[in-house]
Amino acid sequence: MVAATNKTELLAVFDGELARLRQTLASVDEQTSTLSSPEDTTTIKGIIAHRTHWMGMFHQWFEDGVAGREVSVPAKGYKWNQLKAYNAPLYLKGNDTPWADLLREFETACKKLRSFIASREDHDLYAQGVYA
């Protein structure tokens, strides 16, 4: 897949990929959401919880940066090479959350991210150095 280079393309990719994911998730129930592979104990619930959390982190980084506050990337007290330790509790929390709740939170996060993209100009989304 070619990377999007403007807002219109980005929204098209976002919408298309999200539609495909929603189609897959529509067949997942509470029991299925707890499944993992033999090679990786991460469950479907954990993955959705993780993705939802990271969408929220993006918004926090943006809001902190625009407000002139310190932006902790990836997260306060963590470096990029420590993501496994950072993500582990996210997966566990997802495992303990009802599937329907996770899906609602995921949909809310997706709507917020799509709205963010739609409300920006190409320059704001793609130009380097726009944000500190």
N, C-alpha and C positions, 0 to 999 in steps of 0.2 A: 504494500500500500504506500502510495506517495504521501508525504507529509503535507498537511494543509499549509497554505501560505497566506491566507486571508480569512477574515471572519466568516464569510459565506461558506468557504470550504470547510473551515473548522466546525461550524454548526452542522453542516451536512454529515461530516464524519462522526461527530458526537451523536447526532440523532440516529444515524444508521447503526453504529456500534451498540448504542443503548437499546435500540429496538431488537437487535439480535440477542443481546443479553437478557432483556425482558422476556423474550420468547423462550429462552432456555430456563429462566427462573420460574416461569409460569408452571412448569411441570415438576417443580421441587416443592415437596411438602415438609412438614416439621421433621419427620423421620429421615427423609432423604437428605435434608440440610445438615445432618450430623455426620454424614459419611465423609471419609477421607480415603486416601490411597494407602497401600501397604508401605510405600516409600516415603510418605509425607503425612504426618498426623494432622495437618491443617484441614479443617472441615470447610464445607461450603459456607456455613454460618460465619466461621472465622474470617473467610475471605471477604464476604460482604461487609462485615463489621470493620475490617481493616480498610477497605476502599472508602467506606463512608467516613471513617475517622480522618483519612488523609485528605479527602475533599475539604473537610472542615479546617484542617491545618493550612491548606492553601489560602483559604479566606482569612484566617488569623494572620498569616504572614503578610498578606496584602494590607489588611487593616492596620496592623502594627507599623508597617513601612510607611504608609500614607500619613499616619498620625505622628510619624517621627519617633516612634518607640523602637526599642531594640527588637530585632527580628531574629529569633532563635531558629536556625535552620540546621538540621532537620527539626530538632526540638531542644528545649532548654536542658542542658546537661548531657546532650548526646551529640556524637559525631556520626558522619555517614557510615563509618565502618562499624557502628554499634546498633545498626537498625534491627538486627535479629533480636537483641535484648529489648529494644524499644517496642517492637511489634508483638512480642510474645504475649504480654497481657491483653493486647487488643484482640488477638485471636481467642484467648480464654474467655474474655468478657462476651465476645460474640457467641461462644458456645453456650453461655449461661443465659442468653437473651432469647425470648421466644421468636421464632422465625417470622411471624407476622409483624412484630415490632421492628425487627431488623430491616425487613422490606420497606416498611413505612419510612424509617429513618434514611434508608438508601434513596428512596424516591425523593424525599425532601432535599437531600444533599444534591442529587442530580438536577433537580429543578433550580436550586440556588446557583449551581455552577453554570447551567445553561443560561440563566438570566444574567449572570455576571458577564459571560461571553457576549451575549446579544446586546448588552448595554454599552459595550466598548467599541471604539473605532479600531480599524486595522492597525493604525500607528500605535495605539495603546497596547495592543495584543502582541505585536511583532517587532517593533523597533527596540533595539538594544539601548540601554541606558535611560529609558523613560523613568524607571523607578530605581531609587537608591538600592 
